[in-house]
Amino acid sequence: MREKLIQDMQKAVGEVAQWPQKKVQIFHHNDSDGLSSGAILTRAFERAGFEIRRFSLEKPYPARLQKVYEQQGGLIVFADFAGRIAPLLSDLNKGRNLTLILDHHVAEPATDPMVHNLDPTLYGMKGDRDISGSTTCYLFAHTLDPINKDLAYLAAIGAVGDEFFVDGCLVSDNRDVTLEAVKQGKMEIKKQDFGERYYLNTPNGQTPCDEFGAYLDTLGAAGFYQNGPDMGVNVCLEWTSSESDQMVAELRSVQSRAFEEEIARIQGGALTKTPNIQWFHVENRFSPMGVKMIGVFCDTIKNADYIDPNRYVAGFQIIPDEIPGFGPVGMKDVKISMRVSDPMIEEIRAGRKLGLDILLPEATGKLGGFSDACHTLTAATTVAIGKEDQLIEEMEKILEAAS
């Protein structure tokens, strides 16, 4: 099936080469995988002579997409999201623009021949094990021009950042790009007591790839409303600077303070428990950080002693009515992010518990909400403000029916 993916990428590359305008709009996610994806596509399209406009999104919200697709004759690329909403993009596009989707989340086929959904999950690959969004973008970039082989280290950064390991090691295509980066002298793999650790060979010496991924996550998530994603892409391509170091230090201070205050609230009783779910709501308290922070916070607390290891963890955060670079978008939604404890990870992988990629989108759909990038162990969707309790209730109904 991987061969079929490459064949379809070759077809898409052929259409890109024949596209009359040498301009491309790149929309990418704002975590380490999304930022490295944006960096790969930026460099690849630059080398191909394209004029680039790049936008970072926390999610490809329908209100934003409607504005994107008011145009005609554009070349539009989505990276590290949008695989699931290919039918929506097809309906919006109506054959008017050439659209490429380079995602790795659970996906649906496109219905418009001008929308190429090159999500590897449609080709039998597992997006939460075999291939990251950045590795998908690397495969496309290499198909576009083999000169882009030197971008393998960026794919590895995103793969490590997404933390989808098997026995502590990257596997499949994620491992292939890492080995390519090692071959080029840009990375090193070191054995550990459990699995491996991956290191970048940088102008400033060797840096653990996971630490660099956390650095990018801070820029993209905590700094989403402060030009952090652009800084993150630049860091991927040019390496860190005193300016980026200062930005990260300041953002981490803001994040630490916000997280400490929220943990105190939860320990003080701000955690609601239903039979299978434990949840909380930060409302606007994480501002001015982006809404990806609710997922980061869930990750931070999922194994804490004040969290029930046998219940799903869910957190809500109100989505600001503005996206950097776009202005107001008329949203009145809240984001929910979900995570699971280490014991529950084993239960889900063994098939004894329902994966988040099924549970959360199904419940969200019943309330008319928006689902896009969901994995088995990590997931996020949006619903209208005021429907938080209903969403929890719908998930409990699904879990009860599945038991």
Summary of the structure (lengths in Angstrom):
residues: 403
radius of gyration: 20.2
end to end distance: 33.7
largest distance: 60.8
contacts: 1453
relative contact order: 0.11
helix: 47%
strand: 20%
